[in-house]
Amino acid sequence: MSTGNGQPGEPLVPAPALLDSLRVLEYGESAASAFAARMLGDLGATVTKVEPPGGSELRREGYTPDGGDSSALFAYTNAGKRSVTLDDTSAEGRETLRRLIADCDVLVDSHRGSHWQELGTDFEALPGSGRCGLAVSITPFGRFGPHAEWAATHLTAHHAGGEAYFFHGGIGYDRYPDGPPLRVPASIAELDAGSAAVVGMLGWLAGWPEAEREPTFLDLSWHEAAMSLCRQDIVKWPNDRYLDTRALREVAVLGLVECKDGWAEVLPAQQHMWERLVEAAGNPPWATELGETADHRIAHTEELNQLFEPWLRERTRHEIFDALRDFDVPGGPVRLMGDLLTCEQMRLREFLQTVALPDGTTAEIPAQPYIVREARGPAWRPGPASGPEPAATPSAGEHSEEVLRDLPAAPAAGPPPSIRASADPPRPLDWLRGTRVLDLTWYQAGPYANMILCAFGAEILKIESHRRIDPFRHSRRHQSVSLADRKTDDWIDKGYRFNEDNMGKRSVAMDISQERGRDFLRRLVADADVLIEGFRPGTIERLGLGFDRLIEVNPRLVMVSLSANGATPPDGHMSGYAAVFGATSGLSGLSGYDRSVPAEYRGPLDQRVGTAVAMATLAGLHARDRSDSAIHVDVAAQEAGAALVGDQLLEWQLRGCVAEPLGNRHEQLAPHNVYQCLPIEGEQAYLVIAVETDEQWARLAGRIGDWRLDPRWDARARKAQEHTIDEAIADWTRERERDELVEELQALGVAAAPSATARDLYLDEHVRARGLWESVEHPRMGHLEVLALPWLVNGSRIATEAAPTLGQHNDYVYGELLGVRAEELAQLVAEGVAH
């Protein structure tokens, strides 16, 4: 068990209902909208789910126990909700729907614009109608744009977002060099969109219910949520004409390695980590000779990997993990679903919570990936089972009588429905205006979280120095700058990838390894609302800047600490990277072309963690306002990853196994795969096809016209003939233009999309129409093409500006905020405190 002070001891208490007076209506069929609404329920909101008379299609998506009415995916994304059923094709059902919307504070929807036109309702006019203040649309390609009405599935929308084209690399690519781009498993791309939606909703709700908010609609697509997670890789194309592919996704030494009973991730990314790994392996002389420096290790990667192999093959995953933990080297086992249930770290942190299933049995699912500690109170973790009783997954219509009994009358009909053609000009947001955040993070996860808060209107002060420079400040494209050149001042501030996670912030050079620097930081803390830090647990305390010390100068501080495994023992002291959390969270073990080799995760997982950090920070602000207490939020990156595979963990408990990894295939659907087309500008092009219904299959088979394909095959027959179907489609697409095939199949109502490259996304007419590409002027790099954040707010992207140069705002911070005179600041620069 874990206490609020991060030490073994008393269990967590049930989480308070931070949003207990918030009414949320979920009207949709997707895992994205369901997950988003459930996470508001985890924070205490009352969530009502609208289903058709036969129950949501999501109830039948994926594994469903025999005789059950809820799939594992449905149960995971709907625990704790109320369910009402209505027929929205009837006049009575539509009237009831309008009354439900008028009686909610927040509407979460997953229907395309054409559906609302059929209902005769203008979605954008719903906020301000009755009680409803916020309407959120989560669809595969957004409410408007050339592709808004495209047929889509998890497979096609994810591939269209860019991550798949360079997934997975490393050893997976080495073993399958001819394999196509690969999807992330299960429903993760939809859960990504749901997570992004929650962050947007919590931003709008900041200060709620006291804060005044204009009626607002949010438009978020799965596609753009996926693009935002890949932002640092996508911008390589417009800014450096560099196209990332699977062949280029290599870790210099080790990384994903095979061992006695499976796989592990070993990632000694820095010199001191390498030296400790060599010590853990018994100090073999070849390790010192071939791996003396990073440049040596890059030159001798293949030899070092071969020489380490006997040491790895003699040990189990957990024996390797024990050695890494003892010698403080980043890494961990590639966990399978059963391993998550027995993971000591997750158990001690009470990450898994018990939920009741419709058949009366119980199971465990992930809660939210952070623990909240009140300075003058207990520690707790939000989740579907935060209260004393397990949260229940509702049966279809279980609460119809209760919910519909006292509904108010529907408001007068609004304007006739319409769908815009393009985004309005960007505009700034003021949701967090007056909130000051101190950013002590680097790389991707923490900076991305802070940039989101900045976009919502907070003032972000990035605390950094030449002594500890964010590596991405001098990171251009992959290995384009030598390690020696990266140490020169000339390369600092020329990392456009840094720009992608730090736009709009203010930078102050402040060396907190020196006591004077720490004193200045304490003075900033006194007037700050939030401090977000990403040091390894224990480091910030050794600097005298731990939570218990900082609340002495600010008793209303929200402090957010991000680490690989959370701050609690036994694994709290370990550092980590995206590839490590991918392994330990269960993501890697579910990913791959087959079970022979798992996939290694990279940057997009960091952005997923950053999304969780932003969510946790906004929840922390709600907790502070409710308790009038300083708040410490402990975020674990591996838990953020594991929260995205909760449906798979539940499936494992229900059936004793999971179907994944399946490559690009699906357990029930066929065809469901990726197929080669003619190259585009020298790069292999791929078409993604997913058929969900017999009608779609008949149209596809008829268009292909291959004697091997029978248009009459039903789903069971198609799955039995999947190999033959894939061969016939591959023969059909191989000599065809990808984009022509996409248009041809979409015209048939068949879900098809490109497996998009960064170049595709830069040129994409749909992405352009929705305003996702913007330009900024950087003080040192000049003109940069950047990706906006994924939310459209009342039809506009959120305005931004370039990331700051190192120390760009020294005069503002030291002069205006801290009262330091110009001559004193010059002396601080000379002493290295402000340099």
N, C-alpha and C positions, 0 to 999 in steps of 0.2 A: 504494500500500500504506500501511498505517497501523501505527504502533508503539503500545506501551502508553502512551507519554507524549503521545499525540494529535498527533504530528508526522509528516509524510511520511517514510518510511524502510523499515524491515524489515517483512516480512509478519507477520501474526498466526501464532501457533503453534497446533497442534491443541488443542482444548479438553480439559481433564482430565475424566475420568468421575466427576463429583461424586457420583453415585448408583450407583456401579458394583456394589454388592452388593444393590441393590433389584430385586426381581422384580415385574413388573407384568403382570397378565392383563387383556386387553381382550376383553370379550364383548359385542358389539353390532353394530349395522348403521348407525349414524349418523355423519355427519362430525364431530359434536360429540365423541363418545366417542373416535373415531379421532384427532382433533387433540389432545385432551387427553393420550392415551397417548403419541402421538409426541413431544410436548414433554417428557415425562419421559424418553423415550429420548434426546432431544437432550442431556440432562444426565447420560447414562451409564447409566440403568436398562436392564435387559434386559426388553424388551416382547414378549410373546407374544399374537398375535391369534387368537381363535377364530372360525372361519368355518364355515358349513354346507357340505356336500359339494360343492355347485356353486359355491362361492365367495360372498363377501359381495355383497349387492345394491348396495353402494356401488361395486363394481367396474364397474357398468354405469350409474352415475348421472352424467349429463352427457356431455361429449364423450369418446368412446373411439376410438382409432385402429382402422382396419380390421384385423381379425384379432387385435387385442390383447385382453388379459384385464384391463386396468386402465385405468379412466377417468383423466382428468387430476386429478379430485378425489381419487380413491383413491390415486393415486401420491403426491400432495402430502401427504396426511394419514397415510400408512402407510410412508414411507421409513424404512428401518433396522429394521423389526420382523421377528419370526419369525411364520410362519403355520402353524396346525394346523387341520385340518378334523375335525368330528365331527357326528353326527346327534343333536341334542338331543331328538328325538321318540322315540328308542329308549332302552331301559333301559341298554344298554351305553354309548350316548353320554352319558346323564345321569350315569352312574357316572364316566365319564372327566372330565366337567365338574367334578364334585365333587372329584375328585382334583387337577385343575388349580387349583381355587380354594384348596384346602388347602395347595398348594405355592407360593402367591404371597404377597407382602407387601401388595400393593395390587390390588384388583379395580376395574376401570372398566367400568361396565355401561350399556346404553342401553335395556333392556327395561322395559315397564310392569309394574305390580304383578301384573296378571292372569297374565302369563307365568310369573312365579315361583310363583304358586299352581298353575299347570299342572305345573310341575316338582316340586311338593311340597316346596319349599324356602322357608324364612323368610329373606328377604334381610337383614333387620335383625339376624339372629342370625349371619350369616356372619363378621363380624369377631370374632376370638377363636377361630375354628374352624380348627384346624391352625395354619399359619404366618400366615394372613391377619389383618392388623391393621386395615385400612381398606378399606371397600367404598363406592364412589362411584356413585350413580345419576344419570344425565344423560338426562332425558326431556323431551318437549315441554311437559308441564304438571305434572310432578312425580309422585311415587309415590302421593299420596293427594289427596283433594279432589274436589268435584263434577265437575271436568273432567279428572281424571287419565287416564281411558280414552278421551278424545276422539281421533278420527282427526285427524291433524295433519301438516302439511308445513312446510318452511321459510317459505313464504308466509303460512300462516295463523297460525303461532306468532309470527312477527315482527309482523304487523299487530295481533295481540292484545296485544302488549307496549307499544304506545303511540307508538313513534318514528314509525311510518309516517303517523300522522294529521297531523303537522306537517312531513312531508318530501315533496317538497322545496319550499322557499319561494323568496323572492327573484325573480330573473329567470325561473326555471322556472315559478313560479306566475304571473308576469305574462304569460308566453306561453301558458300553459295554465290559465287561471283555472277552467275547468270540469273539469280533470283530477281523478281520484280520489287519495286518499292513495297514497303510493308506497313500495314495499319497498326495502330495501337490496339490492344485487345479489348474484348468485351464491349462495354458502352462508354469507355473513358472519354471519347470526344464529346459525347452528349453531357457527361458529368462535368467536363471542363466548362462547357457553355453554362450549365447550371450554376457552377461555382462563380463564374464571372458575373452572372445575373445577380447573385446574392450580394456580391461586393457593391454593385451599382445600387441595389435596393437599400443596403445599410448606409451607403453614402447619402442617399436622399433622406433617410430616416435619422441622420445625425441630429441630436438634440430633440428628437421627437418625444413627446407630442407638443412640447412647448414651442419649438421652432416653427416659424411660418414657412411653408413651402408652396411654391406655385404648383398648380396641377401639372403633372409631368407624365409623358409617356417615354419609355425606353424601348429602343429597337436594337436587339442583339441577335446575331446569327451564330450558329455553330461554326460556320466557315471562318468568320472574322475572329471568333474566340481562339480558333486553332492558329490563325495567322499571327495573332498577338503573342502567343506562346513561342512562336518561331521567329520573332521580330529580329533578333540579332543575327540570324542566319539569312533571312530574306533580304535585309538591307545591304548585304554584301554585293548583290547584283547591281543595283542602281548606283552605288557609291564606289565600287571597286571592280565592276564587271567580273565578279568572281562567283561561280555557280557551285554551290555545295552539292555533293553527291554522296552516296553510300561508300564509294571507294575511298573517300577522303576522311572518313570518320575513324581515325586510328588513335589509340592511346600509345604514348611513346614506349613504355615498358609495362608489362603485366596487364593490368586492367581485369577483364573477364578471363578467369583461369579455371581449368578443369582440375578437380581434386578427387579424392578417393571415393566420395559418395555423391558427387554432383558438381556444382559450380560455386565459385566465390568471386567477389570483386576485391582486388588489391590495388590500391591507387596511391603510391608514394609520390605525390605531385611536386613536392618541394624537397630541397636538398636534405634538410634535417629529417624528413620522413623517410627518405631513401636510406639514410645512415642507420635509422632505427630498424628498418626492415632487414637490412644486412645483418644487424646484430641479432634480430629474432631468428634469422636463418643460420646462425652459428658463425658469422664472419668468414664466409668462404673467400679466399684470396681473389678469385676471379671477379667477385662482385666489386671489390675495391679497384681492381685494375681496369675493368671495362666500364665501371659506372662512377668514376671519380666526380664528374660534373654532369650537369644536364645535357650539355652538348655531347659528352662521351656516351651517355645513355641513348640518345637519339641515334648516334652513329652505330651503336652495337645492340640495337633493340632485339633483333632476331636471335643473336647469340645469348643475350641475357635471358630472354624468355625460355630458350631451350635449356639453359643451365639451371634455371629455377624449377623446371618441370619435375624432377625427381622429388624435391622437397615438398612440392604441392601434392603430387600423386600419392605420397605416403600418408597424407593427413586428410581427415574428414573436413567438411565445411566448417563445423563448429570448432574443431581443433585449430584450424587456421584462424578463425575469428578470435579464439582465446589468445593466440599468439599476437595478433594484431592489436587486441585490446591491451594486453600486458605491455607491449612496446609502443603503444600510442601511434599506430599507423592507420590511416584511413582505409576502411574496407569492411567487408562483412559477407555473410553467406547469401547466396541466391535463395531466398526463402520461397517455399511453396505454401499453399493455403493452410495446410495443417501446421506448418511451422509458425504461422502468425498466431494461431490459437494457443500455442505453447510458449511464445516469445516472452521471456522473463521481463524484459524492459517494458513491453506493452502491458503486461499483466500488472506490474507494480504501479504503472501510471494509470491504470483503470481505463485504458483506451477502448476496450470492448464492452459494450452494454447489452443487456438482455432485452429482447423484444418478444412479444407474444404474436404467434402466427394465427391465421384464421382457423386452423384445425385444432387449436388449443395447445399446441406444443410451443416451446420457446427455443430461441437461438440467439447467438451473439453477433452483433454487427459493430463496425467502427462508429465511434462518436466523432465529434469535431476534434481537429488535431492540435488542441492547445488546452492548457490548464490555466485557470484564472485564480490568482491569490489576492484577496483583499488585505490591505495593510492592517486593518483593525477587525478582521473577520476571518472566515474560513477560506479554504481553497475548493474549487469545483471545476467541473468540465461540462460544457454544453453537449447535449446529445439527445437522441429520441427517447431515451429512458432516463432522463435527468431526475425525474421524480421518484417517489418511493416504490411505485409499481411499474412493471415493464410496459413500455408503449406497445399499443396493439396495431396491427395492420388491419384496416377496416374491410369488411365485406362490401360488395357493391350495393350502394343504396342503404347501408346500415343506419344512417342518421337522417334519412330524408324527412321523416315525419317531424323529428325534433327541430331540424334546421329550417324547414319550410313553414312551420306553424305560424310564426309571428313576423314574417317578412314585411317590410314597408312596401307601399305601392311603388311601381316603377316611375321614374321621372318622365317628363314629356319627351317625345321623340326628338332626337338631335338632328343635325344636318345630314343630308344624304351622304352615303359613304363615298370616299375617293381614295386613291392611292397616288402618292407623290411620285415624280419621275426621278428626282435626284435629291441629294442632301442639301440643306441650307448651309450658308457660310458658317465656319467654326465660331464658337463663342465660348467665353470662359464660364466656369461654374463657381458658385459661391456657397456650396453646401457646407464646406469646412472653413469658411472665412473666419479669421480670428484665431484659428488653431495653429500653433507653432509646433513643429516636429523636428527633433534632432536626429539626424541620420548617421549612425555609426556602423554602416554595413558596406560590403563591397561585393565584387563579382556580379551576380545576377539576381538572386532571390530577394534579398533585402532591398537593393536599389529599386527593383521593379515595384515592390510594395510601396515604397516611399513615393515613387513617381505617380502611382495611382492616387495616393492621398493628395499629392500636389495638384493633380488634375481636378480633384474635387474641391479645390480652393484653399488647401492648407499651405502655410509657408514652411518649406523644407530647408533646413540648414544642414548641408552635408559637411560633416566634420572630418577632415583628412589632413595629411601632411606629406612632405617629401620623404619622410622616414617610413611611412606606410602608405604607399600609393596604390589605389585600386588598379589591379593589373590590366583591367580593360581600358584604362586611360591611354595605354600605348599598344592596344591590340587592334591591328587592322585585320586583314584577312589571314587565313590559316597559315602560319609559319612564313609570312611574308617579311617579317622583321627578325633579324637574328637576336639571340638572347643578349648579346653584348650591346647591340644598338638600342634595345629596349630600355637599357639603364641610363641612357643619355636624356638630358632635359629636352632635347629637340623633339623626341617622340612623345613626350607627355602632352596630353590634350589633343592628340591626333588619332585617338581611337574612336571611330564612328560607332563602334558597337557599344562603347560606354555611353554615347549620346542616346542610344535607344532605350536605356533604362534610367536615365537621369535628367530628362528634359524638364525644364521649368524650375529646377532647384537653385538654391544659392549655395556657393561653396566658400568655406572659410578654412584657411590653413591653420591648424591648431594641433600641435604635437602633444598628445595626452600621455606620452611616455615620460614627459617632464612634469614636475609638480606645478609649475606655473601654468602649463597648458591645462592640467586637470583643474586648477583653480578657476580658470576662465570657463571651462565647461560647466563647473558647478554653478557659476553665476548665470550661465545661459539656462541651465536646468530650472533655476528659480522662477523664470518667467515662461517656461515651456509647458506645453500640454502633454507631449508624448516624446519619449526617447526610444528609438528602435536600435538594438545592437545585435551583431552577429558574431561576437567573439566566442571562442570555445568556452563552455561553462567553467567558471572559476576565474577566468582572466579578468573580467570586469571588476570582480570583488577584490582581486589582488591589487588592482589600480586604485582602490578606495572609492570606486564608483558604483558599487552594488546598490541594489534596490533599497535596502534598509538604510544606507548612508544618504542616498539622494533624496529620499522622502523627508529627511531632516530639513532640507532647504526648500522642498516643494511637496507639501502634504496632499496634493491632488494630482500628482504625476501619474501618467500611464506609461509604464515601462514594458516594452516588448522585447523578449530575448529569443532569438532564433538559433537553434543548434541542430545537429544531425539527428540526435535521438532524444532530445529533451534534456533538461538539466539534472534529472534524477539518476542515481546509480541504478544498475551497475555500469551502464554504457554511456552515461551522461558526459563523461570527460572526452569522448571521442569526437574528432573532427570528421568532416565528410564532404563529398561532392555529389553532383547529380547522379553519376554512375553508381555511387555507393547507396544512396537512398533508393535508387531504382531496384537494386538487388535486395536490400533488406526490407523493402515495403511489399514485396510480392509482385511488383510490376514486371521485372525482368523474367521471372519464372513463367509468367503467363504469355510472354511475347516471343515470337520467333516463327520461322517457317514450319517448324515441327518441334518435337520434344528433344531433338538431339543437341541443340545449342540455344541457350536463351539469348535475349537481346540486351544490349547495353544502352542505357538512357543517357542523354546529354542535356544541353541547354534548355530545351522546352520543359523538362521536368523542374529545373530551377525556377522557371516562370510560374509553373503550377504551384510550387512552394510559395513564391512571392504572392500569388493570389490568396493563398491561405493566410499569409502574414497580414495582408491588407484586411482581410475578413476579421482576423483575430484582433487587430488594432481597433477597428470600428466597434467590435463587440466590447473591447476594453473601455472605450469611451462611453458606451451605454452603461457599462457596469459602474464606472466612476460616477456618472450623473445619478445613478440610482442609489448608490451606497454612500455618496459623498466621502469616498475613501480613495487613497492612492491604490493603484491596481498594478499588479505584475502579471504579465501574460507570458507563459512558457510554451513556445511553439516548437514542435518536433518535426523536422523535415520528413523523416521516414513515416510518420503518421499521416502527413499530408498526402504522400503517395498511397499509403494503404487505404485511406478513405475513398480512393477512386476505384478500388477493387472490392468494395463491400458486398456487391452482389455475387461475386465469385466466391468470396469467403462463405457467404450464406449457402450458396449452391453446394459447396464442399460439405457443409454440415448436413444438408438434406439428402445428398446422394452418395457421399463418400469419395467423390472425384469431381473434376471439372473437365470440360471439353478442351479448353484452351491449353497450349497454343495451337492455332489452326492456320497460321499464315494469314492470308486474306480471305480464307473460306469461312463459312458459317455452319454451325451445327445442324441447322434445319433448312436453310435456304440454298438454292442452286439455280442458276449460276450466281456466284458471289466471289468475284476474283478480279485480277488485274492482267491486262493483255497488251502485248507489244504492238505498236503501230510503226509507221515510217518515222525515222528520226526527224527532229526539228533543230536546225542549225548545228548539226553534228552531235546532238545529244539524243539518246534513246528516249522515245516518247511512249507513254503508257495510257491505256484507256481502262477505266474502272466501270464495271457493270454489276448491278445487284438487282435480282428479280425477286419480288415479294409475293406476287399473285399468279394464279393460273392465266388470267387475262393478259398480264404483261408477258408471260412466257409465250403464249400463243402468238402475240404480235412480233416478239423478237425472233422466234423460230421461223415464222413466216417470212420475215424480212431477210434473214440469213439464207434461207432456202437450201440448206444442206441436207442431203439424204439421211445423214446420221441423226438428225434431230426431229422428234415427233412433237408437233404443236399440242397434242392431246395429253402429254405427260402431266400428271399432277405433281404436287410438291414431293411426295414420297418417291415417285418414279424419277423425278429429276435428281433427287439426292443419290439415288442408286446409280444413275447414269452420269454422275458429275464429271468423271474423268473424260468420258466421251464428249460431253457438252463443252468442257474447257478446251479440248483439242479442236473441236469444230469452230468455236469462236476464235481461238488463236489463229487458225488458218484464215479466217475471214478478215481479221483486223490487221494481220501482219503487213499487208501491202496497201493499207488504207491510211488516209490522213486522220489523225486523232480528233481534231476539232470538228471536222465534218461528221465523224461518227457520233460525237457527243450530241450535236444538233439533230442528227437523224434519229437517234434513239430517244432523246427527250421529246421529239415530236410524236413518238409512239407512246409516250407516257412511261418509258422505262428509265429507271434511275441510272444515269451514266454521267461521268465526269472525268476530267483529266486528272492524272496523278501529277499535280502541279509542281513545277520548278519555281524558283525565285523569279526567274525571268518571266514566266507565265503570269505570275501574280502582279508583277510590276506593270505588265501590259494589259491586264484583264479589264475589259470594259465594265463588267459588273462591279469590280472593286473600285474602279474610278468613279462610276456613277454614285456609289455610296460614300465617296469622299474619304476613303481610308488612307490614301497617299497624300502627304503634305510636304511642304518644303520649309526648312528653317535656315537661317544664316548663323553659322558658328564663328566665334571670334578668331579661331585659328584655321579651321578647315574650310571656311566659306560655306558655299551652298551645299546642303545635304538633303537627300530625299529620306523621309522618315515615315513610319507607320503611326497613324493615330491610334488611340486606345479604342477598344471594340464597341463602346457604347455610342449610340446616337441618342441624344437627349433633346426631346422636342424637335427632332428632325435635323439637329446640328451635331457635328463632331465637337469634341472638347478642344478648345484652342490651346496651343502650347508654344513654347519657345525652346531654343537650343539648350543643351546641357551647359553648365558653367565650366570655365577653365579653373584649374586648381588655384584656390585663393582669390577668385575673381571678386568676391564680395567682402574681402577683408575690411575695407574701409567702413562698409555698412555695419558689419557685425562688431568689430572692435571699436569703431568710432561711435556709431549711433546707439547700438545696443549695450555696449560695455563701458562706454565713456573713456576710451583710451585715446590720448592725444596723438597727433601725427608723429611727433618725435619719439614718443614711447613705442609706437607701433614699429617704427623703423628699427629701433633697438631690438624688439621682439623678433623681427625678421632676421636681423644679424645673428641673434642667438639661436636661431632655428626653431623658436617656439611658434612663430607665425610664418613658417616657410614650408 
